[in-house]
Amino acid sequence: MSKYKDIKISDYTYDLPDHRIAKYPLAERDKSKLLTWCNGQIKEDTFEHCAKYLPEGSQLVFNNTRVIHARLFFYKETGAKIEIFCLEPVSPADYQVAFQDTEEVTWKCMVGNSKKWKEGFLSLKFEINGKTIELTAAKTAQEGNSFHIRFMWNGGVHFSEIIDKIGQLPIPPYLNRDTEESDEESYQTVYAKIDGSVAAPTAGLHFTKQVLETLNAKEISTNEITLHVGAGTFQPVKSETIDGHTMHHEQVIIPIDILRRFVEDTKNIIAVGTTSVRSLESLYWIGLQLEEKRFNPYRPEVKQWEPYENKASISMEKALQNIIYFLVENGEKSIRFATQIIILPGYNFKLIRGMFTNFHQPQSTLLLLISAFLGNNWRDVYNYALANNFRFLSYGDSNLFLK
């Protein structure tokens, strides 16, 4: 256990000049560069040709979450600007129920300029479909550096309509620019469906309808799961060793039909993005919890250190079957859980054979995940990309890693 917790984050860094960070996407998503790595061999192509590098029988797994207009701006009577960044719903806790509410919701939020808002309400008036709506915000509790904010409004409109109207799409802080109108389309995947994320699953930004048609022509199956990406994905590791870093929780939804497909073939699953990786690998630990009869149906979750503390072992097929049996017994169509899993060098991958992913920040938990899959080869990949004019981070170029 200590060999994991003692990992030094300083060992997972590289020099990333600011000019190598892609501030904007390419005009055509699938014209981005593609670096492929398979058993130590690096090749370079463009993303539109990604299908030819996928093994026969591959099952791609996409995260179909949609980025919401999470940033809300209020002004006090003094003129002070207060930003409320919606992270996840608290009451009701279900995303879809919260978005459909027409009177009141409570969200966990980050508050910018919070010292200027010590008490009282904030309010904002605007129009939706000719109706004048007044939205009121009140602090109800503090949770670490975040707050629980109760939103109340009139007019009978859904909360999703409100944030779509007055909220701003959050783009990554390292882009060092304001959100622009073009981001409304370019910072969503073409298959985004389920509202909930505050950051895009950026590996999917390269896919176009044409690429998806090419995959279909090659008889590569596609599956959709949901993980709502939280702001913690950008949280830097500030501790010297990873033991001092607390991973964020993210909500996962995976349909039973997808689990059944996985049971039929657990050998050719390719995750699109690190969010899909974390979701899929978490399934093993949920299945193991069910095997050991310690699964909590009221608060299902995979905790940060579970993969390194639990020495028990079952097959991936058995883990999936346990989840399917649980869902059937309870009349559920999807497994829903929170995952806090951290994937570190030395982790034994349970389900995925490969992944599409972008290039990640130095000293980040996502770079640790990449190192877990590639081993020390991650340095070869990143050195090659730096030497060959690849574009980095959310709007940058893509990788395909295969075992």
Secondary structure, DSSP 8 states (H G I E B T S, - for coil): -HHHHT-BGGGS-----GGGB-SS--SSGGGSEEEEEETTEEEEEEGGGGGGGS-TT-EEEEE-EEE---EEEEE-TT--EEEEEEEEEEES-SHHHHHH-SSEEEEEEEEETGGG-SSSEEEEEEEETTEEEEEEEEEEEEETTEEEEEEEE-TT--HHHHHHHH-B----GGG-S---TTHHHHTS-TT--EEEESS--GGGGG--HHHHHHHHHTT-EEEEEEEE--GGGG----SSBGGG-----EEEEEEHHHHHHHHH-SSSEEEESHHHHHHHHHHHHHHHHHHTT---TTS-EE-TTHHHH------HHHHHHHHHHHHHHTT-SEEEEEE-----TT---SSEEEEEEE---TT-HHHHHHHHHHTTHHHHHHHHHHHTT--BSTTS-EEEEE-
